Amino acid sequence: MSPLYARHKRTTLAIATAVAAGALLSTGLTSTAAARPAAKPLASAPTLLSAAARTTLIQQAAADATETARHIGLGAKEKLVVKDVVKDVDGTVHTRYERTYAGLPVLGGDLVVHTSKSGATEGVTRATGRAIKVASLKPQLTTAKAEKQALSAAKTLGSGKSAADGSRKVIWAGSGTPVLAYETVVGGLQDDGTPSRLHVVTDAATGKKLFQHQDVETATTGTGKSLYSGTVSLNTYSSGSTYQLYDTTRGGHKVYNKSHGTSSSAGTLFTDSDNVWGTGKASSSTTDQTAAVDAAYGAQVTWDFYKNTFGRSGIKNDGKAAYSRVHYGNKYENAFWDDDCFCMTYGDGASNTHPLTSLDVAGHEMSHGVTANTAGLDYSDESGGLNEATSDIFGTGVEFYAANSSDPGDYLIGETINLNGDGTPLRYMDQPSKDGGSADYWSSSVGDEDVHYSSGVANHFFYLLAEGSGSKTINGVSYYSPTYKNTTVTGIGRAKALQIWYKALTTYFTSSTNYKAARTGTLSAAAALYGSSSTEYKAVAAAWSAVNVG
């Protein structure tokens, strides 16, 4: 789970075992934004797969998994488990696998096999290049001890009852020599009320904490008479004499009302008698539909952005939608994506009158779901920064794609929700340090920063790749983007930059990708899309060098 912005965490709940239509469609009000035509895809860009075609490819990969494992040199105790598949326009297939060793999940063992149209293996992208060999599968540590260690590792553990629901044995291969370990999930609340699900990996022999990452990720959305995006068009569902905020044209997305509750339940589905939703005004009433309009609009535009830009049908690329919950908590100042419920959740802000449902926040949160279902970037260290940056990058892409005059596209994150209280954005992509905490450039300590701050390096890279260095005005917003050694970077345009980042995320990044590996992955993506001698390839290299990633 990942929140929209940084918060200290406190853990108060239980430890959980880690495992890791027949009615008329109706349309509401007229949109102020024109529909966006789909662009002609590049030969190496992903193609849109039907649910049946995707299932067939996954089943075929699963049937061939044993032979694939042997072909790429895995050991006798290692098996491959298919997670996802991407097929390019030219027929190249990229199959993402997770791995087991003697029946145990291998954390950090994920990999992507790249196969040409003819069936030949073109390469393998691995989270770790180390062979998986563990001398003993008998733990020296009891599960009870592992759970106790995990609780101790949760540095901001607060008061309240906690209970152990078991830990699972795994092989940890995310760093160093692979070892037998326990993975425990410490559940609870962060200090702002955001649910917490902290994964803690403990060495099964020594009890040493090997790794931890947060599983709850945060953001916002809109439609009808919205608070942030003006009057917009929503797809709703007619049920008898009422309408539901239920979009059957985009995988079945629904919006629920939490009425300031914080339970794990979905809440109550929003309904209306006249299919005109919201007031377009701030309100502290939990019965007000305005926040729900923004959430529905955000989900709608994000779905269309991914489908028309990348050929991706939904967060999991399976044609199925997540759902949204609004009016979460009392004066809750955040939004988050939760992969367990497969949902977005939005608070109403400090005064309960300014929900965190702006368009870029919605795109940000749902993009956490895309990351979770592709590269699975760990929400910690440098990979956590890349995870957050990916959501900022695609959230920005969603905002520009919408072309909504009430909220024009920009390279500012959360500029309309005013969480800082002074009208300033949460983050700036042209010069991330303007927020007072984010990193403009890579350093050896950047992975120690909160992921919302270490994301600055990738956000800065993306801005430079898209728009170039120096001064620029876009949609009335002035930007100035410096570089590490005052070099000049010429941008290749946002459309190409987005294609490169998406292809890298879905075919070259793995769970433990750091900034150095992200450079390699995006260069591989640029080479596949545009050629290794292309202007685009050279621009990727220049933009990374400009943020001190060489």
KANOR-V387465 format. One record per backbone hydrogen bond with DSSP energy under -1.0 kcal/mol. NH is the residue of the N-H (numbers start at 1). CO is the residue of the C=O. If there is no record, write none. Layout:
NH CO
NH CO
This chain:
2 216
4 335
15 163
16 185
23 21
26 236
28 234
45 42
47 87
54 50
55 51
56 52
57 53
58 54
59 55
60 56
61 57
62 58
63 59
64 60
65 62
68 64
69 65
70 66
71 67
72 68
73 70
74 69
78 75
79 100
81 98
83 96
84 96
86 94
88 92
89 45
90 43
91 88
93 115
94 86
95 113
96 84
97 111
98 81
100 79
101 104
102 77
104 101
106 99
107 171
109 106
111 97
112 125
113 95
114 123
115 93
116 120
119 116
122 114
123 114
125 112
127 110
140 204
141 204
146 142
147 143
148 144
149 145
150 146
151 147
152 148
153 149
154 150
155 153
157 154
158 11
168 183
170 181
171 105
172 179
173 107
179 172
181 170
182 202
183 168
184 200
185 16
186 198
187 14
188 196
190 194
191 8
193 190
196 188
198 186
199 213
200 184
201 211
202 182
203 208
204 180
207 203
210 201
211 201
213 199
214 379
215 197
216 1
217 1
217 337
222 294
225 277
226 224
226 230
232 224
236 26
237 244
238 24
239 242
242 239
243 272
244 237
245 270
246 244
247 253
252 247
253 247
255 245
256 324
257 268
258 326
260 327
261 258
268 257
270 255
272 243
280 225
288 285
293 289
294 290
295 291
296 292
297 293
298 294
299 295
300 296
301 297
302 298
303 299
304 300
305 301
306 302
307 303
308 304
309 305
310 306
311 307
312 306
314 312
319 313
321 251
323 342
324 254
325 344
326 256
328 346
329 261
336 345
337 2
337 217
338 343
342 338
343 338
344 323
345 336
346 325
347 334
349 332
352 349
354 348
356 347
357 355
362 358
363 359
364 360
365 361
366 362
367 363
368 364
370 366
371 367
372 368
373 369
374 371
376 371
378 511
380 378
384 380
385 381
386 382
387 383
388 384
389 385
390 386
391 387
392 388
393 389
394 390
395 391
396 392
397 393
398 394
399 395
400 396
401 397
402 398
407 404
413 427
426 413
427 413
429 411
434 431
435 432
436 433
439 453
442 547
446 443
448 445
449 446
453 450
454 450
455 451
456 453
457 454
459 455
460 456
461 457
462 458
463 459
464 460
465 461
466 462
467 463
468 464
469 489
470 481
472 479
474 477
477 474
479 472
481 470
484 546
486 483
492 465
493 466
497 493
498 494
499 495
500 496
501 497
502 498
503 499
504 500
505 501
506 502
507 503
508 504
509 504
513 510
518 514
519 515
520 516
521 517
522 518
523 519
524 520
525 521
526 522
527 523
528 524
529 525
530 526
531 527
534 531
538 534
539 535
540 536
541 537
542 538
543 539
544 540
545 541
546 542
547 544
548 545
549 544
